[in-house]
Amino acid sequence: MQETSQTAQEGSHAIETGEATPKPRQMSEKSTTTPKTARKATSAAKHPALFVSAFKAIFMQRLSDMVIGGHHQYISGKIEFQKAYFLASKFESIYQTGLSRLEQSRRRGRGKAAFRWQAWYCETTGIVHWVLLKSTGQMPVEAEGEKWQDATSRNRLTAPGGYELVRITKPTEPRPVWTWRYSKNYYERLRESILGDIRGRRDVQFAQLVSQIWRTPGFAGARSQVKQIKILIQAEWKRNRGSDPLPDIPDRIGYVRRLANKGQVLKKPNPSKT
């Protein structure tokens, strides 16, 4: 039933890094690519079983929230927007993903697994990327047929664009924290693309790739990697391009603060409009 999460496309400049991160609460955002229905700040708390985020950064932040909250096991996939309502509704019927946080907590208190739906609608492709997460506990018989992965193991939770959810240590934190970063393979591809563009004097492609990388959602793990890429660029440019002026590179990428739920509630398609 599920399809594995979308992986990065092949090729030096087919790399998808990130999208513009939505601004924190009380800040407006305008775009010509996303419909008004997707920009409306809809209450995900009222419709958790059918809610899809409008931004990938929101989707990623909510996934980390779920894992931090004990929903370590998951299945994931992608589906056409027109079919997403039926999939989400099926999950709601089987796994009761529409329960409130309090009701979910009570289920867990009775030794039953709690299930949560998280999704992001990429309007560019018309695809909904979804993840169904669950806590430990007794689960419906239907769940036994699913191939559940464990986010705390090597089967890391991933997000489109080469991201993976990991735990890292930080000097300011007493214990490891959850964050998003580029996977090892994806990060190496970024490095190789940067080096290839500098050495090959492909300055237009280089500028485009830098712009893409610096739109990376500013989670701690990814920010650290972008800092390393900047160091790589400066060293490689000096080594191979000598006195050629280095193109402008942003000082840093911003932090991802707490993001409001912006998105839409899936509606049953109207046959007369399809």
ChimeraX commands (.cxc) that place a marker at each C-alpha (Angstrom):
marker #1 position 0.00,0.00,0.00 radius 0.5
marker #1 position 2.76,2.41,0.83 radius 0.5
marker #1 position 5.46,3.69,-1.47 radius 0.5
marker #1 position 8.90,4.52,-0.19 radius 0.5
marker #1 position 9.77,8.13,0.41 radius 0.5
marker #1 position 10.98,10.12,-2.55 radius 0.5
marker #1 position 14.75,10.13,-2.97 radius 0.5
marker #1 position 16.98,12.75,-4.52 radius 0.5
marker #1 position 17.10,12.82,-8.30 radius 0.5
marker #1 position 20.30,11.75,-10.02 radius 0.5
marker #1 position 22.68,14.19,-11.66 radius 0.5
marker #1 position 24.94,17.00,-10.59 radius 0.5
marker #1 position 22.31,19.72,-10.72 radius 0.5
marker #1 position 19.17,17.69,-10.20 radius 0.5
marker #1 position 19.78,18.14,-6.48 radius 0.5
marker #1 position 16.81,19.21,-4.41 radius 0.5
marker #1 position 17.90,20.90,-1.22 radius 0.5
marker #1 position 15.19,22.92,0.41 radius 0.5
marker #1 position 12.38,25.40,0.00 radius 0.5
marker #1 position 11.95,28.81,1.49 radius 0.5
marker #1 position 11.28,28.23,5.17 radius 0.5
marker #1 position 8.02,29.77,6.38 radius 0.5
marker #1 position 8.40,32.65,8.76 radius 0.5
marker #1 position 7.42,32.40,12.42 radius 0.5
marker #1 position 3.97,33.24,13.73 radius 0.5
marker #1 position 2.50,36.68,13.06 radius 0.5
marker #1 position 4.54,37.13,9.89 radius 0.5
marker #1 position 2.80,37.18,6.55 radius 0.5
marker #1 position 4.03,35.31,3.50 radius 0.5
marker #1 position 3.13,35.77,-0.13 radius 0.5
marker #1 position 3.74,33.41,-3.01 radius 0.5
marker #1 position 2.53,32.92,-6.55 radius 0.5
marker #1 position 2.95,29.15,-6.48 radius 0.5
marker #1 position 0.82,27.93,-3.58 radius 0.5
marker #1 position -2.98,28.30,-3.58 radius 0.5
marker #1 position -4.69,30.41,-0.96 radius 0.5
marker #1 position -6.28,27.29,0.50 radius 0.5
marker #1 position -2.83,25.93,1.27 radius 0.5
marker #1 position -1.61,29.17,2.83 radius 0.5
marker #1 position -4.51,29.55,5.22 radius 0.5
marker #1 position -3.50,28.88,8.81 radius 0.5
marker #1 position -5.86,25.98,9.39 radius 0.5
marker #1 position -6.02,24.39,12.81 radius 0.5
marker #1 position -4.35,21.01,12.48 radius 0.5
marker #1 position -5.50,20.23,16.01 radius 0.5
marker #1 position -9.13,20.17,14.84 radius 0.5
marker #1 position -8.47,17.93,11.84 radius 0.5
marker #1 position -5.28,15.96,12.57 radius 0.5
marker #1 position -6.30,12.98,10.46 radius 0.5
marker #1 position -6.73,14.97,7.23 radius 0.5
marker #1 position -4.33,17.88,7.61 radius 0.5
marker #1 position -1.48,18.43,5.14 radius 0.5
marker #1 position 1.20,21.07,5.66 radius 0.5
marker #1 position 1.90,23.72,3.05 radius 0.5
marker #1 position 5.63,23.85,3.75 radius 0.5
marker #1 position 8.20,21.09,3.98 radius 0.5
marker #1 position 9.84,22.75,7.01 radius 0.5
marker #1 position 6.55,22.55,8.94 radius 0.5
marker #1 position 6.18,18.90,7.96 radius 0.5
marker #1 position 9.70,18.15,9.13 radius 0.5
marker #1 position 9.23,19.99,12.41 radius 0.5
marker #1 position 6.03,18.09,13.17 radius 0.5
marker #1 position 7.69,14.78,12.40 radius 0.5
marker #1 position 10.44,15.51,14.90 radius 0.5
marker #1 position 7.74,16.50,17.41 radius 0.5
marker #1 position 6.12,13.10,16.96 radius 0.5
marker #1 position 9.36,11.17,17.40 radius 0.5
marker #1 position 10.33,13.21,20.46 radius 0.5
marker #1 position 6.87,12.41,21.85 radius 0.5
marker #1 position 7.46,8.65,21.58 radius 0.5
marker #1 position 6.02,7.84,18.14 radius 0.5
marker #1 position 9.15,6.03,16.98 radius 0.5
marker #1 position 7.74,3.54,14.51 radius 0.5
marker #1 position 6.53,4.64,11.11 radius 0.5
marker #1 position 5.58,3.85,7.54 radius 0.5
marker #1 position 5.82,6.45,4.80 radius 0.5
marker #1 position 5.09,7.10,1.17 radius 0.5
marker #1 position 3.77,9.52,-1.39 radius 0.5
marker #1 position 0.50,9.77,-3.25 radius 0.5
marker #1 position -1.24,12.00,-5.78 radius 0.5
marker #1 position -3.10,14.87,-4.17 radius 0.5
marker #1 position -6.44,13.73,-5.62 radius 0.5
marker #1 position -6.07,10.36,-3.89 radius 0.5
marker #1 position -4.70,11.61,-0.57 radius 0.5
marker #1 position -8.10,12.11,1.04 radius 0.5
marker #1 position -9.02,8.45,0.62 radius 0.5
marker #1 position -5.70,7.23,2.06 radius 0.5
marker #1 position -5.89,9.57,5.04 radius 0.5
marker #1 position -9.51,8.60,5.66 radius 0.5
marker #1 position -8.60,4.92,5.55 radius 0.5
marker #1 position -5.90,5.50,8.15 radius 0.5
marker #1 position -8.35,7.44,10.30 radius 0.5
marker #1 position -10.84,4.58,10.17 radius 0.5
marker #1 position -8.30,1.89,11.02 radius 0.5
marker #1 position -5.88,3.71,13.32 radius 0.5
marker #1 position -8.01,6.51,14.80 radius 0.5
marker #1 position -5.57,9.21,13.73 radius 0.5
marker #1 position -8.24,11.85,14.33 radius 0.5
marker #1 position -8.17,11.52,18.11 radius 0.5
marker #1 position -7.14,14.56,20.14 radius 0.5
marker #1 position -3.85,14.64,22.01 radius 0.5
marker #1 position -5.66,13.92,25.26 radius 0.5
marker #1 position -7.46,10.94,23.75 radius 0.5
marker #1 position -4.21,9.68,22.26 radius 0.5
marker #1 position -2.54,9.98,25.67 radius 0.5
marker #1 position -5.35,8.02,27.30 radius 0.5
marker #1 position -4.96,5.25,24.71 radius 0.5
marker #1 position -1.29,4.98,25.51 radius 0.5
marker #1 position -2.10,4.92,29.18 radius 0.5
marker #1 position -4.28,1.86,28.56 radius 0.5
marker #1 position -1.40,0.08,26.82 radius 0.5
marker #1 position -2.62,0.73,23.29 radius 0.5
marker #1 position -0.59,2.20,20.45 radius 0.5
marker #1 position -1.40,5.74,19.36 radius 0.5
marker #1 position -1.16,6.67,15.68 radius 0.5
marker #1 position -0.46,10.06,14.11 radius 0.5
marker #1 position -0.69,11.24,10.51 radius 0.5
marker #1 position 1.71,13.85,9.13 radius 0.5
marker #1 position 1.83,15.01,5.52 radius 0.5
marker #1 position 3.17,17.72,3.21 radius 0.5
marker #1 position 1.62,18.75,-0.09 radius 0.5
marker #1 position 4.21,19.69,-2.72 radius 0.5
marker #1 position 2.21,21.72,-5.20 radius 0.5
marker #1 position 5.04,21.77,-7.72 radius 0.5
marker #1 position 4.69,18.02,-8.24 radius 0.5
marker #1 position 1.08,17.57,-7.12 radius 0.5
marker #1 position 2.27,14.95,-4.64 radius 0.5
marker #1 position 1.44,14.48,-0.95 radius 0.5
marker #1 position 4.32,13.06,1.07 radius 0.5
marker #1 position 2.94,11.29,4.13 radius 0.5
marker #1 position 4.13,9.52,7.25 radius 0.5
marker #1 position 2.05,7.41,9.63 radius 0.5
marker #1 position 3.72,7.17,13.04 radius 0.5
marker #1 position 2.86,5.04,16.04 radius 0.5
marker #1 position 3.86,4.59,19.65 radius 0.5
marker #1 position 4.47,1.24,21.30 radius 0.5
marker #1 position 1.49,-0.72,22.54 radius 0.5
marker #1 position -1.32,-2.98,21.42 radius 0.5
marker #1 position -2.31,-2.25,17.84 radius 0.5
marker #1 position -5.09,-3.23,15.41 radius 0.5
marker #1 position -4.66,-6.44,13.48 radius 0.5
marker #1 position -4.37,-4.42,10.24 radius 0.5
marker #1 position -1.18,-2.81,11.56 radius 0.5
marker #1 position 0.54,-6.17,11.85 radius 0.5
marker #1 position 0.73,-6.41,8.07 radius 0.5
marker #1 position 2.62,-3.14,7.70 radius 0.5
marker #1 position 6.41,-2.92,7.46 radius 0.5
marker #1 position 7.02,-0.57,10.36 radius 0.5
marker #1 position 10.40,1.13,10.55 radius 0.5
marker #1 position 12.01,2.42,13.75 radius 0.5
marker #1 position 13.24,6.03,13.68 radius 0.5
marker #1 position 15.64,5.30,16.55 radius 0.5
marker #1 position 17.45,2.61,14.54 radius 0.5
marker #1 position 19.40,2.73,11.30 radius 0.5
marker #1 position 16.07,2.96,9.44 radius 0.5
marker #1 position 16.03,6.71,9.94 radius 0.5
marker #1 position 13.01,8.81,9.19 radius 0.5
marker #1 position 13.60,10.76,5.98 radius 0.5
marker #1 position 12.10,13.77,4.22 radius 0.5
marker #1 position 12.20,14.74,0.52 radius 0.5
marker #1 position 15.37,16.56,-0.43 radius 0.5
marker #1 position 17.87,14.17,1.12 radius 0.5
marker #1 position 17.08,14.86,4.79 radius 0.5
marker #1 position 17.18,12.41,7.67 radius 0.5
marker #1 position 16.13,12.74,11.31 radius 0.5
marker #1 position 19.00,12.02,13.70 radius 0.5
marker #1 position 20.08,12.51,17.28 radius 0.5
marker #1 position 23.20,14.60,17.84 radius 0.5
marker #1 position 25.04,15.91,20.88 radius 0.5
marker #1 position 25.26,19.65,21.53 radius 0.5
marker #1 position 27.49,21.35,24.09 radius 0.5
marker #1 position 24.54,23.35,25.39 radius 0.5
marker #1 position 22.28,20.32,25.90 radius 0.5
marker #1 position 22.56,17.69,28.66 radius 0.5
marker #1 position 21.47,14.87,26.35 radius 0.5
marker #1 position 21.35,14.17,22.59 radius 0.5
marker #1 position 18.75,16.15,20.66 radius 0.5
marker #1 position 16.72,15.29,17.56 radius 0.5
marker #1 position 17.43,17.31,14.43 radius 0.5
marker #1 position 17.34,17.12,10.65 radius 0.5
marker #1 position 20.41,16.97,8.45 radius 0.5
marker #1 position 21.37,15.79,4.99 radius 0.5
marker #1 position 22.11,12.08,4.77 radius 0.5
marker #1 position 25.76,11.11,4.31 radius 0.5
marker #1 position 25.30,10.14,0.66 radius 0.5
marker #1 position 23.32,13.25,-0.18 radius 0.5
marker #1 position 25.79,15.52,1.58 radius 0.5
marker #1 position 28.65,13.96,-0.38 radius 0.5
marker #1 position 26.77,14.62,-3.61 radius 0.5
marker #1 position 26.43,18.27,-2.66 radius 0.5
marker #1 position 30.16,18.48,-1.98 radius 0.5
marker #1 position 31.00,16.82,-5.28 radius 0.5
marker #1 position 28.71,19.18,-7.17 radius 0.5
marker #1 position 30.29,22.22,-5.51 radius 0.5
marker #1 position 33.83,21.01,-6.28 radius 0.5
marker #1 position 32.91,20.14,-9.86 radius 0.5
marker #1 position 31.43,23.56,-10.53 radius 0.5
marker #1 position 34.39,25.42,-9.06 radius 0.5
marker #1 position 37.00,23.36,-10.88 radius 0.5
marker #1 position 35.04,23.36,-14.11 radius 0.5
marker #1 position 34.42,27.12,-13.93 radius 0.5
marker #1 position 30.68,26.57,-14.20 radius 0.5
marker #1 position 29.92,29.80,-12.39 radius 0.5
marker #1 position 26.23,30.03,-13.32 radius 0.5
marker #1 position 25.54,26.51,-12.07 radius 0.5
marker #1 position 27.67,27.18,-9.02 radius 0.5
marker #1 position 25.64,30.27,-8.11 radius 0.5
marker #1 position 22.38,28.35,-8.57 radius 0.5
marker #1 position 23.55,25.52,-6.34 radius 0.5
marker #1 position 24.73,27.90,-3.63 radius 0.5
marker #1 position 21.33,29.60,-3.70 radius 0.5
marker #1 position 19.62,26.22,-3.32 radius 0.5
marker #1 position 21.83,25.10,-0.47 radius 0.5
marker #1 position 21.33,28.32,1.46 radius 0.5
marker #1 position 17.56,27.77,1.31 radius 0.5
marker #1 position 18.05,24.67,3.43 radius 0.5
marker #1 position 15.63,24.64,6.41 radius 0.5
marker #1 position 17.70,25.82,9.35 radius 0.5
marker #1 position 17.60,22.79,11.61 radius 0.5
marker #1 position 20.73,22.44,13.76 radius 0.5
marker #1 position 22.15,19.43,11.91 radius 0.5
marker #1 position 21.65,20.96,8.47 radius 0.5
marker #1 position 23.03,24.34,9.58 radius 0.5
marker #1 position 26.25,22.66,10.67 radius 0.5
marker #1 position 26.59,20.97,7.29 radius 0.5
marker #1 position 25.99,24.22,5.40 radius 0.5
marker #1 position 28.74,25.87,7.48 radius 0.5
marker #1 position 31.11,23.10,6.42 radius 0.5
marker #1 position 30.12,23.58,2.78 radius 0.5
marker #1 position 30.99,27.27,3.04 radius 0.5
marker #1 position 34.43,26.41,4.42 radius 0.5
marker #1 position 34.88,23.95,1.54 radius 0.5
marker #1 position 33.89,26.59,-1.03 radius 0.5
marker #1 position 36.32,29.17,0.31 radius 0.5
marker #1 position 39.23,26.74,0.41 radius 0.5
marker #1 position 38.55,25.20,-3.00 radius 0.5
marker #1 position 38.02,28.58,-4.67 radius 0.5
marker #1 position 41.35,29.86,-3.35 radius 0.5
marker #1 position 43.10,26.67,-4.44 radius 0.5
marker #1 position 41.68,26.49,-7.98 radius 0.5
marker #1 position 40.56,29.98,-8.91 radius 0.5
marker #1 position 43.28,32.06,-7.32 radius 0.5
marker #1 position 42.55,35.77,-7.62 radius 0.5
marker #1 position 39.16,35.33,-9.33 radius 0.5
marker #1 position 36.57,37.13,-7.21 radius 0.5
marker #1 position 34.53,34.73,-5.11 radius 0.5
marker #1 position 30.79,35.12,-5.79 radius 0.5
marker #1 position 28.67,36.39,-2.93 radius 0.5
marker #1 position 27.81,33.68,-0.44 radius 0.5
marker #1 position 25.28,34.27,2.35 radius 0.5
marker #1 position 26.80,34.58,5.81 radius 0.5
marker #1 position 24.57,31.87,7.25 radius 0.5
marker #1 position 21.17,30.24,7.07 radius 0.5
marker #1 position 18.53,31.19,9.59 radius 0.5
marker #1 position 17.26,29.13,12.48 radius 0.5
marker #1 position 13.97,27.27,12.22 radius 0.5
marker #1 position 11.84,28.67,15.00 radius 0.5
marker #1 position 8.50,27.26,16.11 radius 0.5
marker #1 position 6.33,27.27,12.98 radius 0.5
marker #1 position 2.59,27.71,12.84 radius 0.5
marker #1 position 0.46,25.04,11.18 radius 0.5
marker #1 position -0.14,26.37,7.68 radius 0.5
marker #1 position -1.81,24.03,5.28 radius 0.5
marker #1 position -5.18,22.62,4.39 radius 0.5
marker #1 position -7.61,19.92,5.41 radius 0.5
marker #1 position -8.11,17.30,2.74 radius 0.5
marker #1 position -11.60,17.25,1.26 radius 0.5
marker #1 position -13.36,14.42,-0.52 radius 0.5
marker #1 position -13.04,15.10,-4.26 radius 0.5
marker #1 position -16.22,16.17,-6.06 radius 0.5
marker #1 position -16.73,13.71,-8.95 radius 0.5
marker #1 position -18.41,16.43,-11.04 radius 0.5
marker #1 position -15.21,18.53,-10.91 radius 0.5
marker #1 position -12.74,15.79,-11.80 radius 0.5
marker link #1:1,2 radius 0.2
marker link #1:2,3 radius 0.2
marker link #1:3,4 radius 0.2
marker link #1:4,5 radius 0.2
marker link #1:5,6 radius 0.2
marker link #1:6,7 radius 0.2
marker link #1:7,8 radius 0.2
marker link #1:8,9 radius 0.2
marker link #1:9,10 radius 0.2
marker link #1:10,11 radius 0.2
marker link #1:11,12 radius 0.2
marker link #1:12,13 radius 0.2
marker link #1:13,14 radius 0.2
marker link #1:14,15 radius 0.2
marker link #1:15,16 radius 0.2
marker link #1:16,17 radius 0.2
marker link #1:17,18 radius 0.2
marker link #1:18,19 radius 0.2
marker link #1:19,20 radius 0.2
marker link #1:20,21 radius 0.2
marker link #1:21,22 radius 0.2
marker link #1:22,23 radius 0.2
marker link #1:23,24 radius 0.2
marker link #1:24,25 radius 0.2
marker link #1:25,26 radius 0.2
marker link #1:26,27 radius 0.2
marker link #1:27,28 radius 0.2
marker link #1:28,29 radius 0.2
marker link #1:29,30 radius 0.2
marker link #1:30,31 radius 0.2
marker link #1:31,32 radius 0.2
marker link #1:32,33 radius 0.2
marker link #1:33,34 radius 0.2
marker link #1:34,35 radius 0.2
marker link #1:35,36 radius 0.2
marker link #1:36,37 radius 0.2
marker link #1:37,38 radius 0.2
marker link #1:38,39 radius 0.2
marker link #1:39,40 radius 0.2
marker link #1:40,41 radius 0.2
marker link #1:41,42 radius 0.2
marker link #1:42,43 radius 0.2
marker link #1:43,44 radius 0.2
marker link #1:44,45 radius 0.2
marker link #1:45,46 radius 0.2
marker link #1:46,47 radius 0.2
marker link #1:47,48 radius 0.2
marker link #1:48,49 radius 0.2
marker link #1:49,50 radius 0.2
marker link #1:50,51 radius 0.2
marker link #1:51,52 radius 0.2
marker link #1:52,53 radius 0.2
marker link #1:53,54 radius 0.2
marker link #1:54,55 radius 0.2
marker link #1:55,56 radius 0.2
marker link #1:56,57 radius 0.2
marker link #1:57,58 radius 0.2
marker link #1:58,59 radius 0.2
marker link #1:59,60 radius 0.2
marker link #1:60,61 radius 0.2
marker link #1:61,62 radius 0.2
marker link #1:62,63 radius 0.2
marker link #1:63,64 radius 0.2
marker link #1:64,65 radius 0.2
marker link #1:65,66 radius 0.2
marker link #1:66,67 radius 0.2
marker link #1:67,68 radius 0.2
marker link #1:68,69 radius 0.2
marker link #1:69,70 radius 0.2
marker link #1:70,71 radius 0.2
marker link #1:71,72 radius 0.2
marker link #1:72,73 radius 0.2
marker link #1:73,74 radius 0.2
marker link #1:74,75 radius 0.2
marker link #1:75,76 radius 0.2
marker link #1:76,77 radius 0.2
marker link #1:77,78 radius 0.2
marker link #1:78,79 radius 0.2
marker link #1:79,80 radius 0.2
marker link #1:80,81 radius 0.2
marker link #1:81,82 radius 0.2
marker link #1:82,83 radius 0.2
marker link #1:83,84 radius 0.2
marker link #1:84,85 radius 0.2
marker link #1:85,86 radius 0.2
marker link #1:86,87 radius 0.2
marker link #1:87,88 radius 0.2
marker link #1:88,89 radius 0.2
marker link #1:89,90 radius 0.2
marker link #1:90,91 radius 0.2
marker link #1:91,92 radius 0.2
marker link #1:92,93 radius 0.2
marker link #1:93,94 radius 0.2
marker link #1:94,95 radius 0.2
marker link #1:95,96 radius 0.2
marker link #1:96,97 radius 0.2
marker link #1:97,98 radius 0.2
marker link #1:98,99 radius 0.2
marker link #1:99,100 radius 0.2
marker link #1:100,101 radius 0.2
marker link #1:101,102 radius 0.2
marker link #1:102,103 radius 0.2
marker link #1:103,104 radius 0.2
marker link #1:104,105 radius 0.2
marker link #1:105,106 radius 0.2
marker link #1:106,107 radius 0.2
marker link #1:107,108 radius 0.2
marker link #1:108,109 radius 0.2
marker link #1:109,110 radius 0.2
marker link #1:110,111 radius 0.2
marker link #1:111,112 radius 0.2
marker link #1:112,113 radius 0.2
marker link #1:113,114 radius 0.2
marker link #1:114,115 radius 0.2
marker link #1:115,116 radius 0.2
marker link #1:116,117 radius 0.2
marker link #1:117,118 radius 0.2
marker link #1:118,119 radius 0.2
marker link #1:119,120 radius 0.2
marker link #1:120,121 radius 0.2
marker link #1:121,122 radius 0.2
marker link #1:122,123 radius 0.2
marker link #1:123,124 radius 0.2
marker link #1:124,125 radius 0.2
marker link #1:125,126 radius 0.2
marker link #1:126,127 radius 0.2
marker link #1:127,128 radius 0.2
marker link #1:128,129 radius 0.2
marker link #1:129,130 radius 0.2
marker link #1:130,131 radius 0.2
marker link #1:131,132 radius 0.2
marker link #1:132,133 radius 0.2
marker link #1:133,134 radius 0.2
marker link #1:134,135 radius 0.2
marker link #1:135,136 radius 0.2
marker link #1:136,137 radius 0.2
marker link #1:137,138 radius 0.2
marker link #1:138,139 radius 0.2
marker link #1:139,140 radius 0.2
marker link #1:140,141 radius 0.2
marker link #1:141,142 radius 0.2
marker link #1:142,143 radius 0.2
marker link #1:143,144 radius 0.2
marker link #1:144,145 radius 0.2
marker link #1:145,146 radius 0.2
marker link #1:146,147 radius 0.2
marker link #1:147,148 radius 0.2
marker link #1:148,149 radius 0.2
marker link #1:149,150 radius 0.2
marker link #1:150,151 radius 0.2
marker link #1:151,152 radius 0.2
marker link #1:152,153 radius 0.2
marker link #1:153,154 radius 0.2
marker link #1:154,155 radius 0.2
marker link #1:155,156 radius 0.2
marker link #1:156,157 radius 0.2
marker link #1:157,158 radius 0.2
marker link #1:158,159 radius 0.2
marker link #1:159,160 radius 0.2
marker link #1:160,161 radius 0.2
marker link #1:161,162 radius 0.2
marker link #1:162,163 radius 0.2
marker link #1:163,164 radius 0.2
marker link #1:164,165 radius 0.2
marker link #1:165,166 radius 0.2
marker link #1:166,167 radius 0.2
marker link #1:167,168 radius 0.2
marker link #1:168,169 radius 0.2
marker link #1:169,170 radius 0.2
marker link #1:170,171 radius 0.2
marker link #1:171,172 radius 0.2
marker link #1:172,173 radius 0.2
marker link #1:173,174 radius 0.2
marker link #1:174,175 radius 0.2
marker link #1:175,176 radius 0.2
marker link #1:176,177 radius 0.2
marker link #1:177,178 radius 0.2
marker link #1:178,179 radius 0.2
marker link #1:179,180 radius 0.2
marker link #1:180,181 radius 0.2
marker link #1:181,182 radius 0.2
marker link #1:182,183 radius 0.2
marker link #1:183,184 radius 0.2
marker link #1:184,185 radius 0.2
marker link #1:185,186 radius 0.2
marker link #1:186,187 radius 0.2
marker link #1:187,188 radius 0.2
marker link #1:188,189 radius 0.2
marker link #1:189,190 radius 0.2
marker link #1:190,191 radius 0.2
marker link #1:191,192 radius 0.2
marker link #1:192,193 radius 0.2
marker link #1:193,194 radius 0.2
marker link #1:194,195 radius 0.2
marker link #1:195,196 radius 0.2
marker link #1:196,197 radius 0.2
marker link #1:197,198 radius 0.2
marker link #1:198,199 radius 0.2
marker link #1:199,200 radius 0.2
marker link #1:200,201 radius 0.2
marker link #1:201,202 radius 0.2
marker link #1:202,203 radius 0.2
marker link #1:203,204 radius 0.2
marker link #1:204,205 radius 0.2
marker link #1:205,206 radius 0.2
marker link #1:206,207 radius 0.2
marker link #1:207,208 radius 0.2
marker link #1:208,209 radius 0.2
marker link #1:209,210 radius 0.2
marker link #1:210,211 radius 0.2
marker link #1:211,212 radius 0.2
marker link #1:212,213 radius 0.2
marker link #1:213,214 radius 0.2
marker link #1:214,215 radius 0.2
marker link #1:215,216 radius 0.2
marker link #1:216,217 radius 0.2
marker link #1:217,218 radius 0.2
marker link #1:218,219 radius 0.2
marker link #1:219,220 radius 0.2
marker link #1:220,221 radius 0.2
marker link #1:221,222 radius 0.2
marker link #1:222,223 radius 0.2
marker link #1:223,224 radius 0.2
marker link #1:224,225 radius 0.2
marker link #1:225,226 radius 0.2
marker link #1:226,227 radius 0.2
marker link #1:227,228 radius 0.2
marker link #1:228,229 radius 0.2
marker link #1:229,230 radius 0.2
marker link #1:230,231 radius 0.2
marker link #1:231,232 radius 0.2
marker link #1:232,233 radius 0.2
marker link #1:233,234 radius 0.2
marker link #1:234,235 radius 0.2
marker link #1:235,236 radius 0.2
marker link #1:236,237 radius 0.2
marker link #1:237,238 radius 0.2
marker link #1:238,239 radius 0.2
marker link #1:239,240 radius 0.2
marker link #1:240,241 radius 0.2
marker link #1:241,242 radius 0.2
marker link #1:242,243 radius 0.2
marker link #1:243,244 radius 0.2
marker link #1:244,245 radius 0.2
marker link #1:245,246 radius 0.2
marker link #1:246,247 radius 0.2
marker link #1:247,248 radius 0.2
marker link #1:248,249 radius 0.2
marker link #1:249,250 radius 0.2
marker link #1:250,251 radius 0.2
marker link #1:251,252 radius 0.2
marker link #1:252,253 radius 0.2
marker link #1:253,254 radius 0.2
marker link #1:254,255 radius 0.2
marker link #1:255,256 radius 0.2
marker link #1:256,257 radius 0.2
marker link #1:257,258 radius 0.2
marker link #1:258,259 radius 0.2
marker link #1:259,260 radius 0.2
marker link #1:260,261 radius 0.2
marker link #1:261,262 radius 0.2
marker link #1:262,263 radius 0.2
marker link #1:263,264 radius 0.2
marker link #1:264,265 radius 0.2
marker link #1:265,266 radius 0.2
marker link #1:266,267 radius 0.2
marker link #1:267,268 radius 0.2
marker link #1:268,269 radius 0.2
marker link #1:269,270 radius 0.2
marker link #1:270,271 radius 0.2
marker link #1:271,272 radius 0.2
marker link #1:272,273 radius 0.2
marker link #1:273,274 radius 0.2
view
